[in-house]
């Protein structure tokens, strides 16, 4: 690979290889159908009988005959076929067979004028984003000529440009936005369909033929990478074209029929009445070429790349022209485009006349400074020695001018089409030489650089540990975009105005930066619930919040989900809490009021080492079509800061502990955490731990109540507790809970 990545080669218009002109001599209907039997004269190929279903097949028509072999149709042997323009690959018209009249017709047996089978080389445009010259066929031909060592044939004849005063005046408001604007005026224009050879070439590269004037501008854009536009001169107001910023609120109707409201960030082409074109993007509908057009103003210009890119993105209007202009065009190409247009229009619109000379307004652009290229440095940089003469030949084939002011030193002058932010330093020249000699010719060698351990990244290390913990618990990691829609934000009761808004979102539903990972996890749950009975997911990502400073605040969070299609969700809420405790040993669930997107009775905050670090809950059933989903959302920044707290050493217990169970009867909505805290307050200083064991509801308990069982462990670091002491602690807890109105099952 020396220039760009080739993704494939595709045959185009293969039927033209076996096609020629033919005259229909007679037509005879075939009973029982709409097809006819036609006898056609194919010249040297003789007379052929073909079956044709086109409505315009009639005697005397000059059309295209394709020798595709014999086939029986409705009992009639058809020797070949008469082809439509779509079948030949000329355009998309399949309404009937192709018809050639006047100068376009020819003798039977001759091929269609300049219509040949071809091949399309698919180029990955990501590999040529820095090469605006390669967005045209001539630029690619220049590369091929350099690679194979052939001479490049230039289709442009600048001597065709007229001299003298211009028939149109041009004003440029800001030369930083438009460095050059060139224009020509034509009269006695005839607007008609383009010849088939031009239609075929445009169709082959995915452009729709429209008429001879518009097709000519598209052809030059594809050939020379110079977008152009034609205005109907009679529809313009005044004799001056202005290139200026749009007025805030200025209306503009484009060629696509859409209306746009512009602002001062948009660059427009205007006459005295208003905008007639959106510079570098699309022309206006009010000055479009039509069948009535007889005078044309032809535009060829260069615009600031970033301005075109911003306008195209803001208006969501991406065109073939804008894709080229946003790569930074060569200002010298404007006149080349006009010269090529003069040559083509002489054929496409016979009788056309130029009016006046070229209007050419530009800012003074100094030539790019030469680049000194030390050849010894080049050899070291490439990793192989290349003879000086070979380097010179390579650069000159690429049309760089080279002089040698000192031994082993080249001074390289960059051509204008490579000076558009492409080649500016000697390292760029190394790439030019390297790609032409072939990087595969350079022996690979490991760099002689000391290998050093990179500096520690505590945050990354901590998140790796968190990730491993949840993977060990059976969770699968997912990745979501950091962008959200307003609809997804409102579903969780969040305010879109509190979110950072993306200026140019890649899609209309990705305009806000997320302040929570929950919308993304909900989407994952809904998508996977269509295919799985149960699953566990988690994501580690950044919440992005507005801040007082210039940059938003980014807070790392972990959000995990546990989904079960069957069951009442009780298992999920306890299991998601257990998974969180693997990361947060000793974490405490603190009952909390539910949010609108949470189950009304299944939500709690997580407190760890005295600080709230997260929340776990069950998603509200209205958000999940079927099944139940438990969620835990953890603030990893807070957890990481608390993880650094030193843990004090505790000696191994010398005396055994004692344990007993307590079952508290409470209402169905009572939180186990609340009951635990209340029971703990009556246990005294010898309490070691109190842990939830189980929950039961049903007979013989009254309706609306449940039994919550806890395992109570007591002990002393100084002695073994007697059974009487354990009994007193148990009795105190029972009495205390009864005093609060609870019934205990003992």
Secondary structure, DSSP 4 states (H G I P E B T S, - for coil): --SS-EEEEEEE-GGGGGEEEEEEEEEEEPTTSS-EEEEEE-GGG-EEEEEE--TT--TT-EEEEEEEEEEEETTEEEEEEE-BHHHHTS-S--SSB----GGG---TTSPPTT---EEEEEE-GGGGTT-GGGGSHHHHHHHHHHHHTPPPPP---GGGS--SSBSSEEEES-TTTEEEEEEEEEES----PPPHHHHHHHHHTTPPP--HHHHHHHHHHHHHS--EEEEEGGGS-SSEEEEEEPPTT-EEEBTTS-EEE--TTSEEEEETTEEEEETTTEEBGGG---TT---EEEEEEEE-HHHHHHHHHHTT---HHHHHHTT---TTHHHHHHHHHHHHHHHHSTT-EEEEEEEEEE---PPPPPEEEEHHHHHHHHTS---HHHHHHHHHHTT-EEEEEETTEEEEEPPGGGTTTTS-SHHHHHHHHHHHH-GGGSPP--------PPPP-HHHHHHHHHHHHHHHTT-EE----SEE-HHHHHTTT--GGGSPBPTT-SSTT--EE-S-SHHHHHHHHHHHHTT-SEEEEEEEEEEEE--SSSSPEEEEEEEEEEEESSS-SHHHHHHHHHHHHHHSTT-EEEE-PPPTTEEEEEEEEEEETTEEEEEEEEEPGGGSSSSEEEEEEEEHHHHHHHHTSPPPP-PPPSS--EEEEEEEEEETT--HHHHHHHHHTTS-TTEEEEEEEEEE-STTSPTTEEEEEEEEEE--SSSPPPHHHHHHHHHHHHHHHHHTT-EEE-
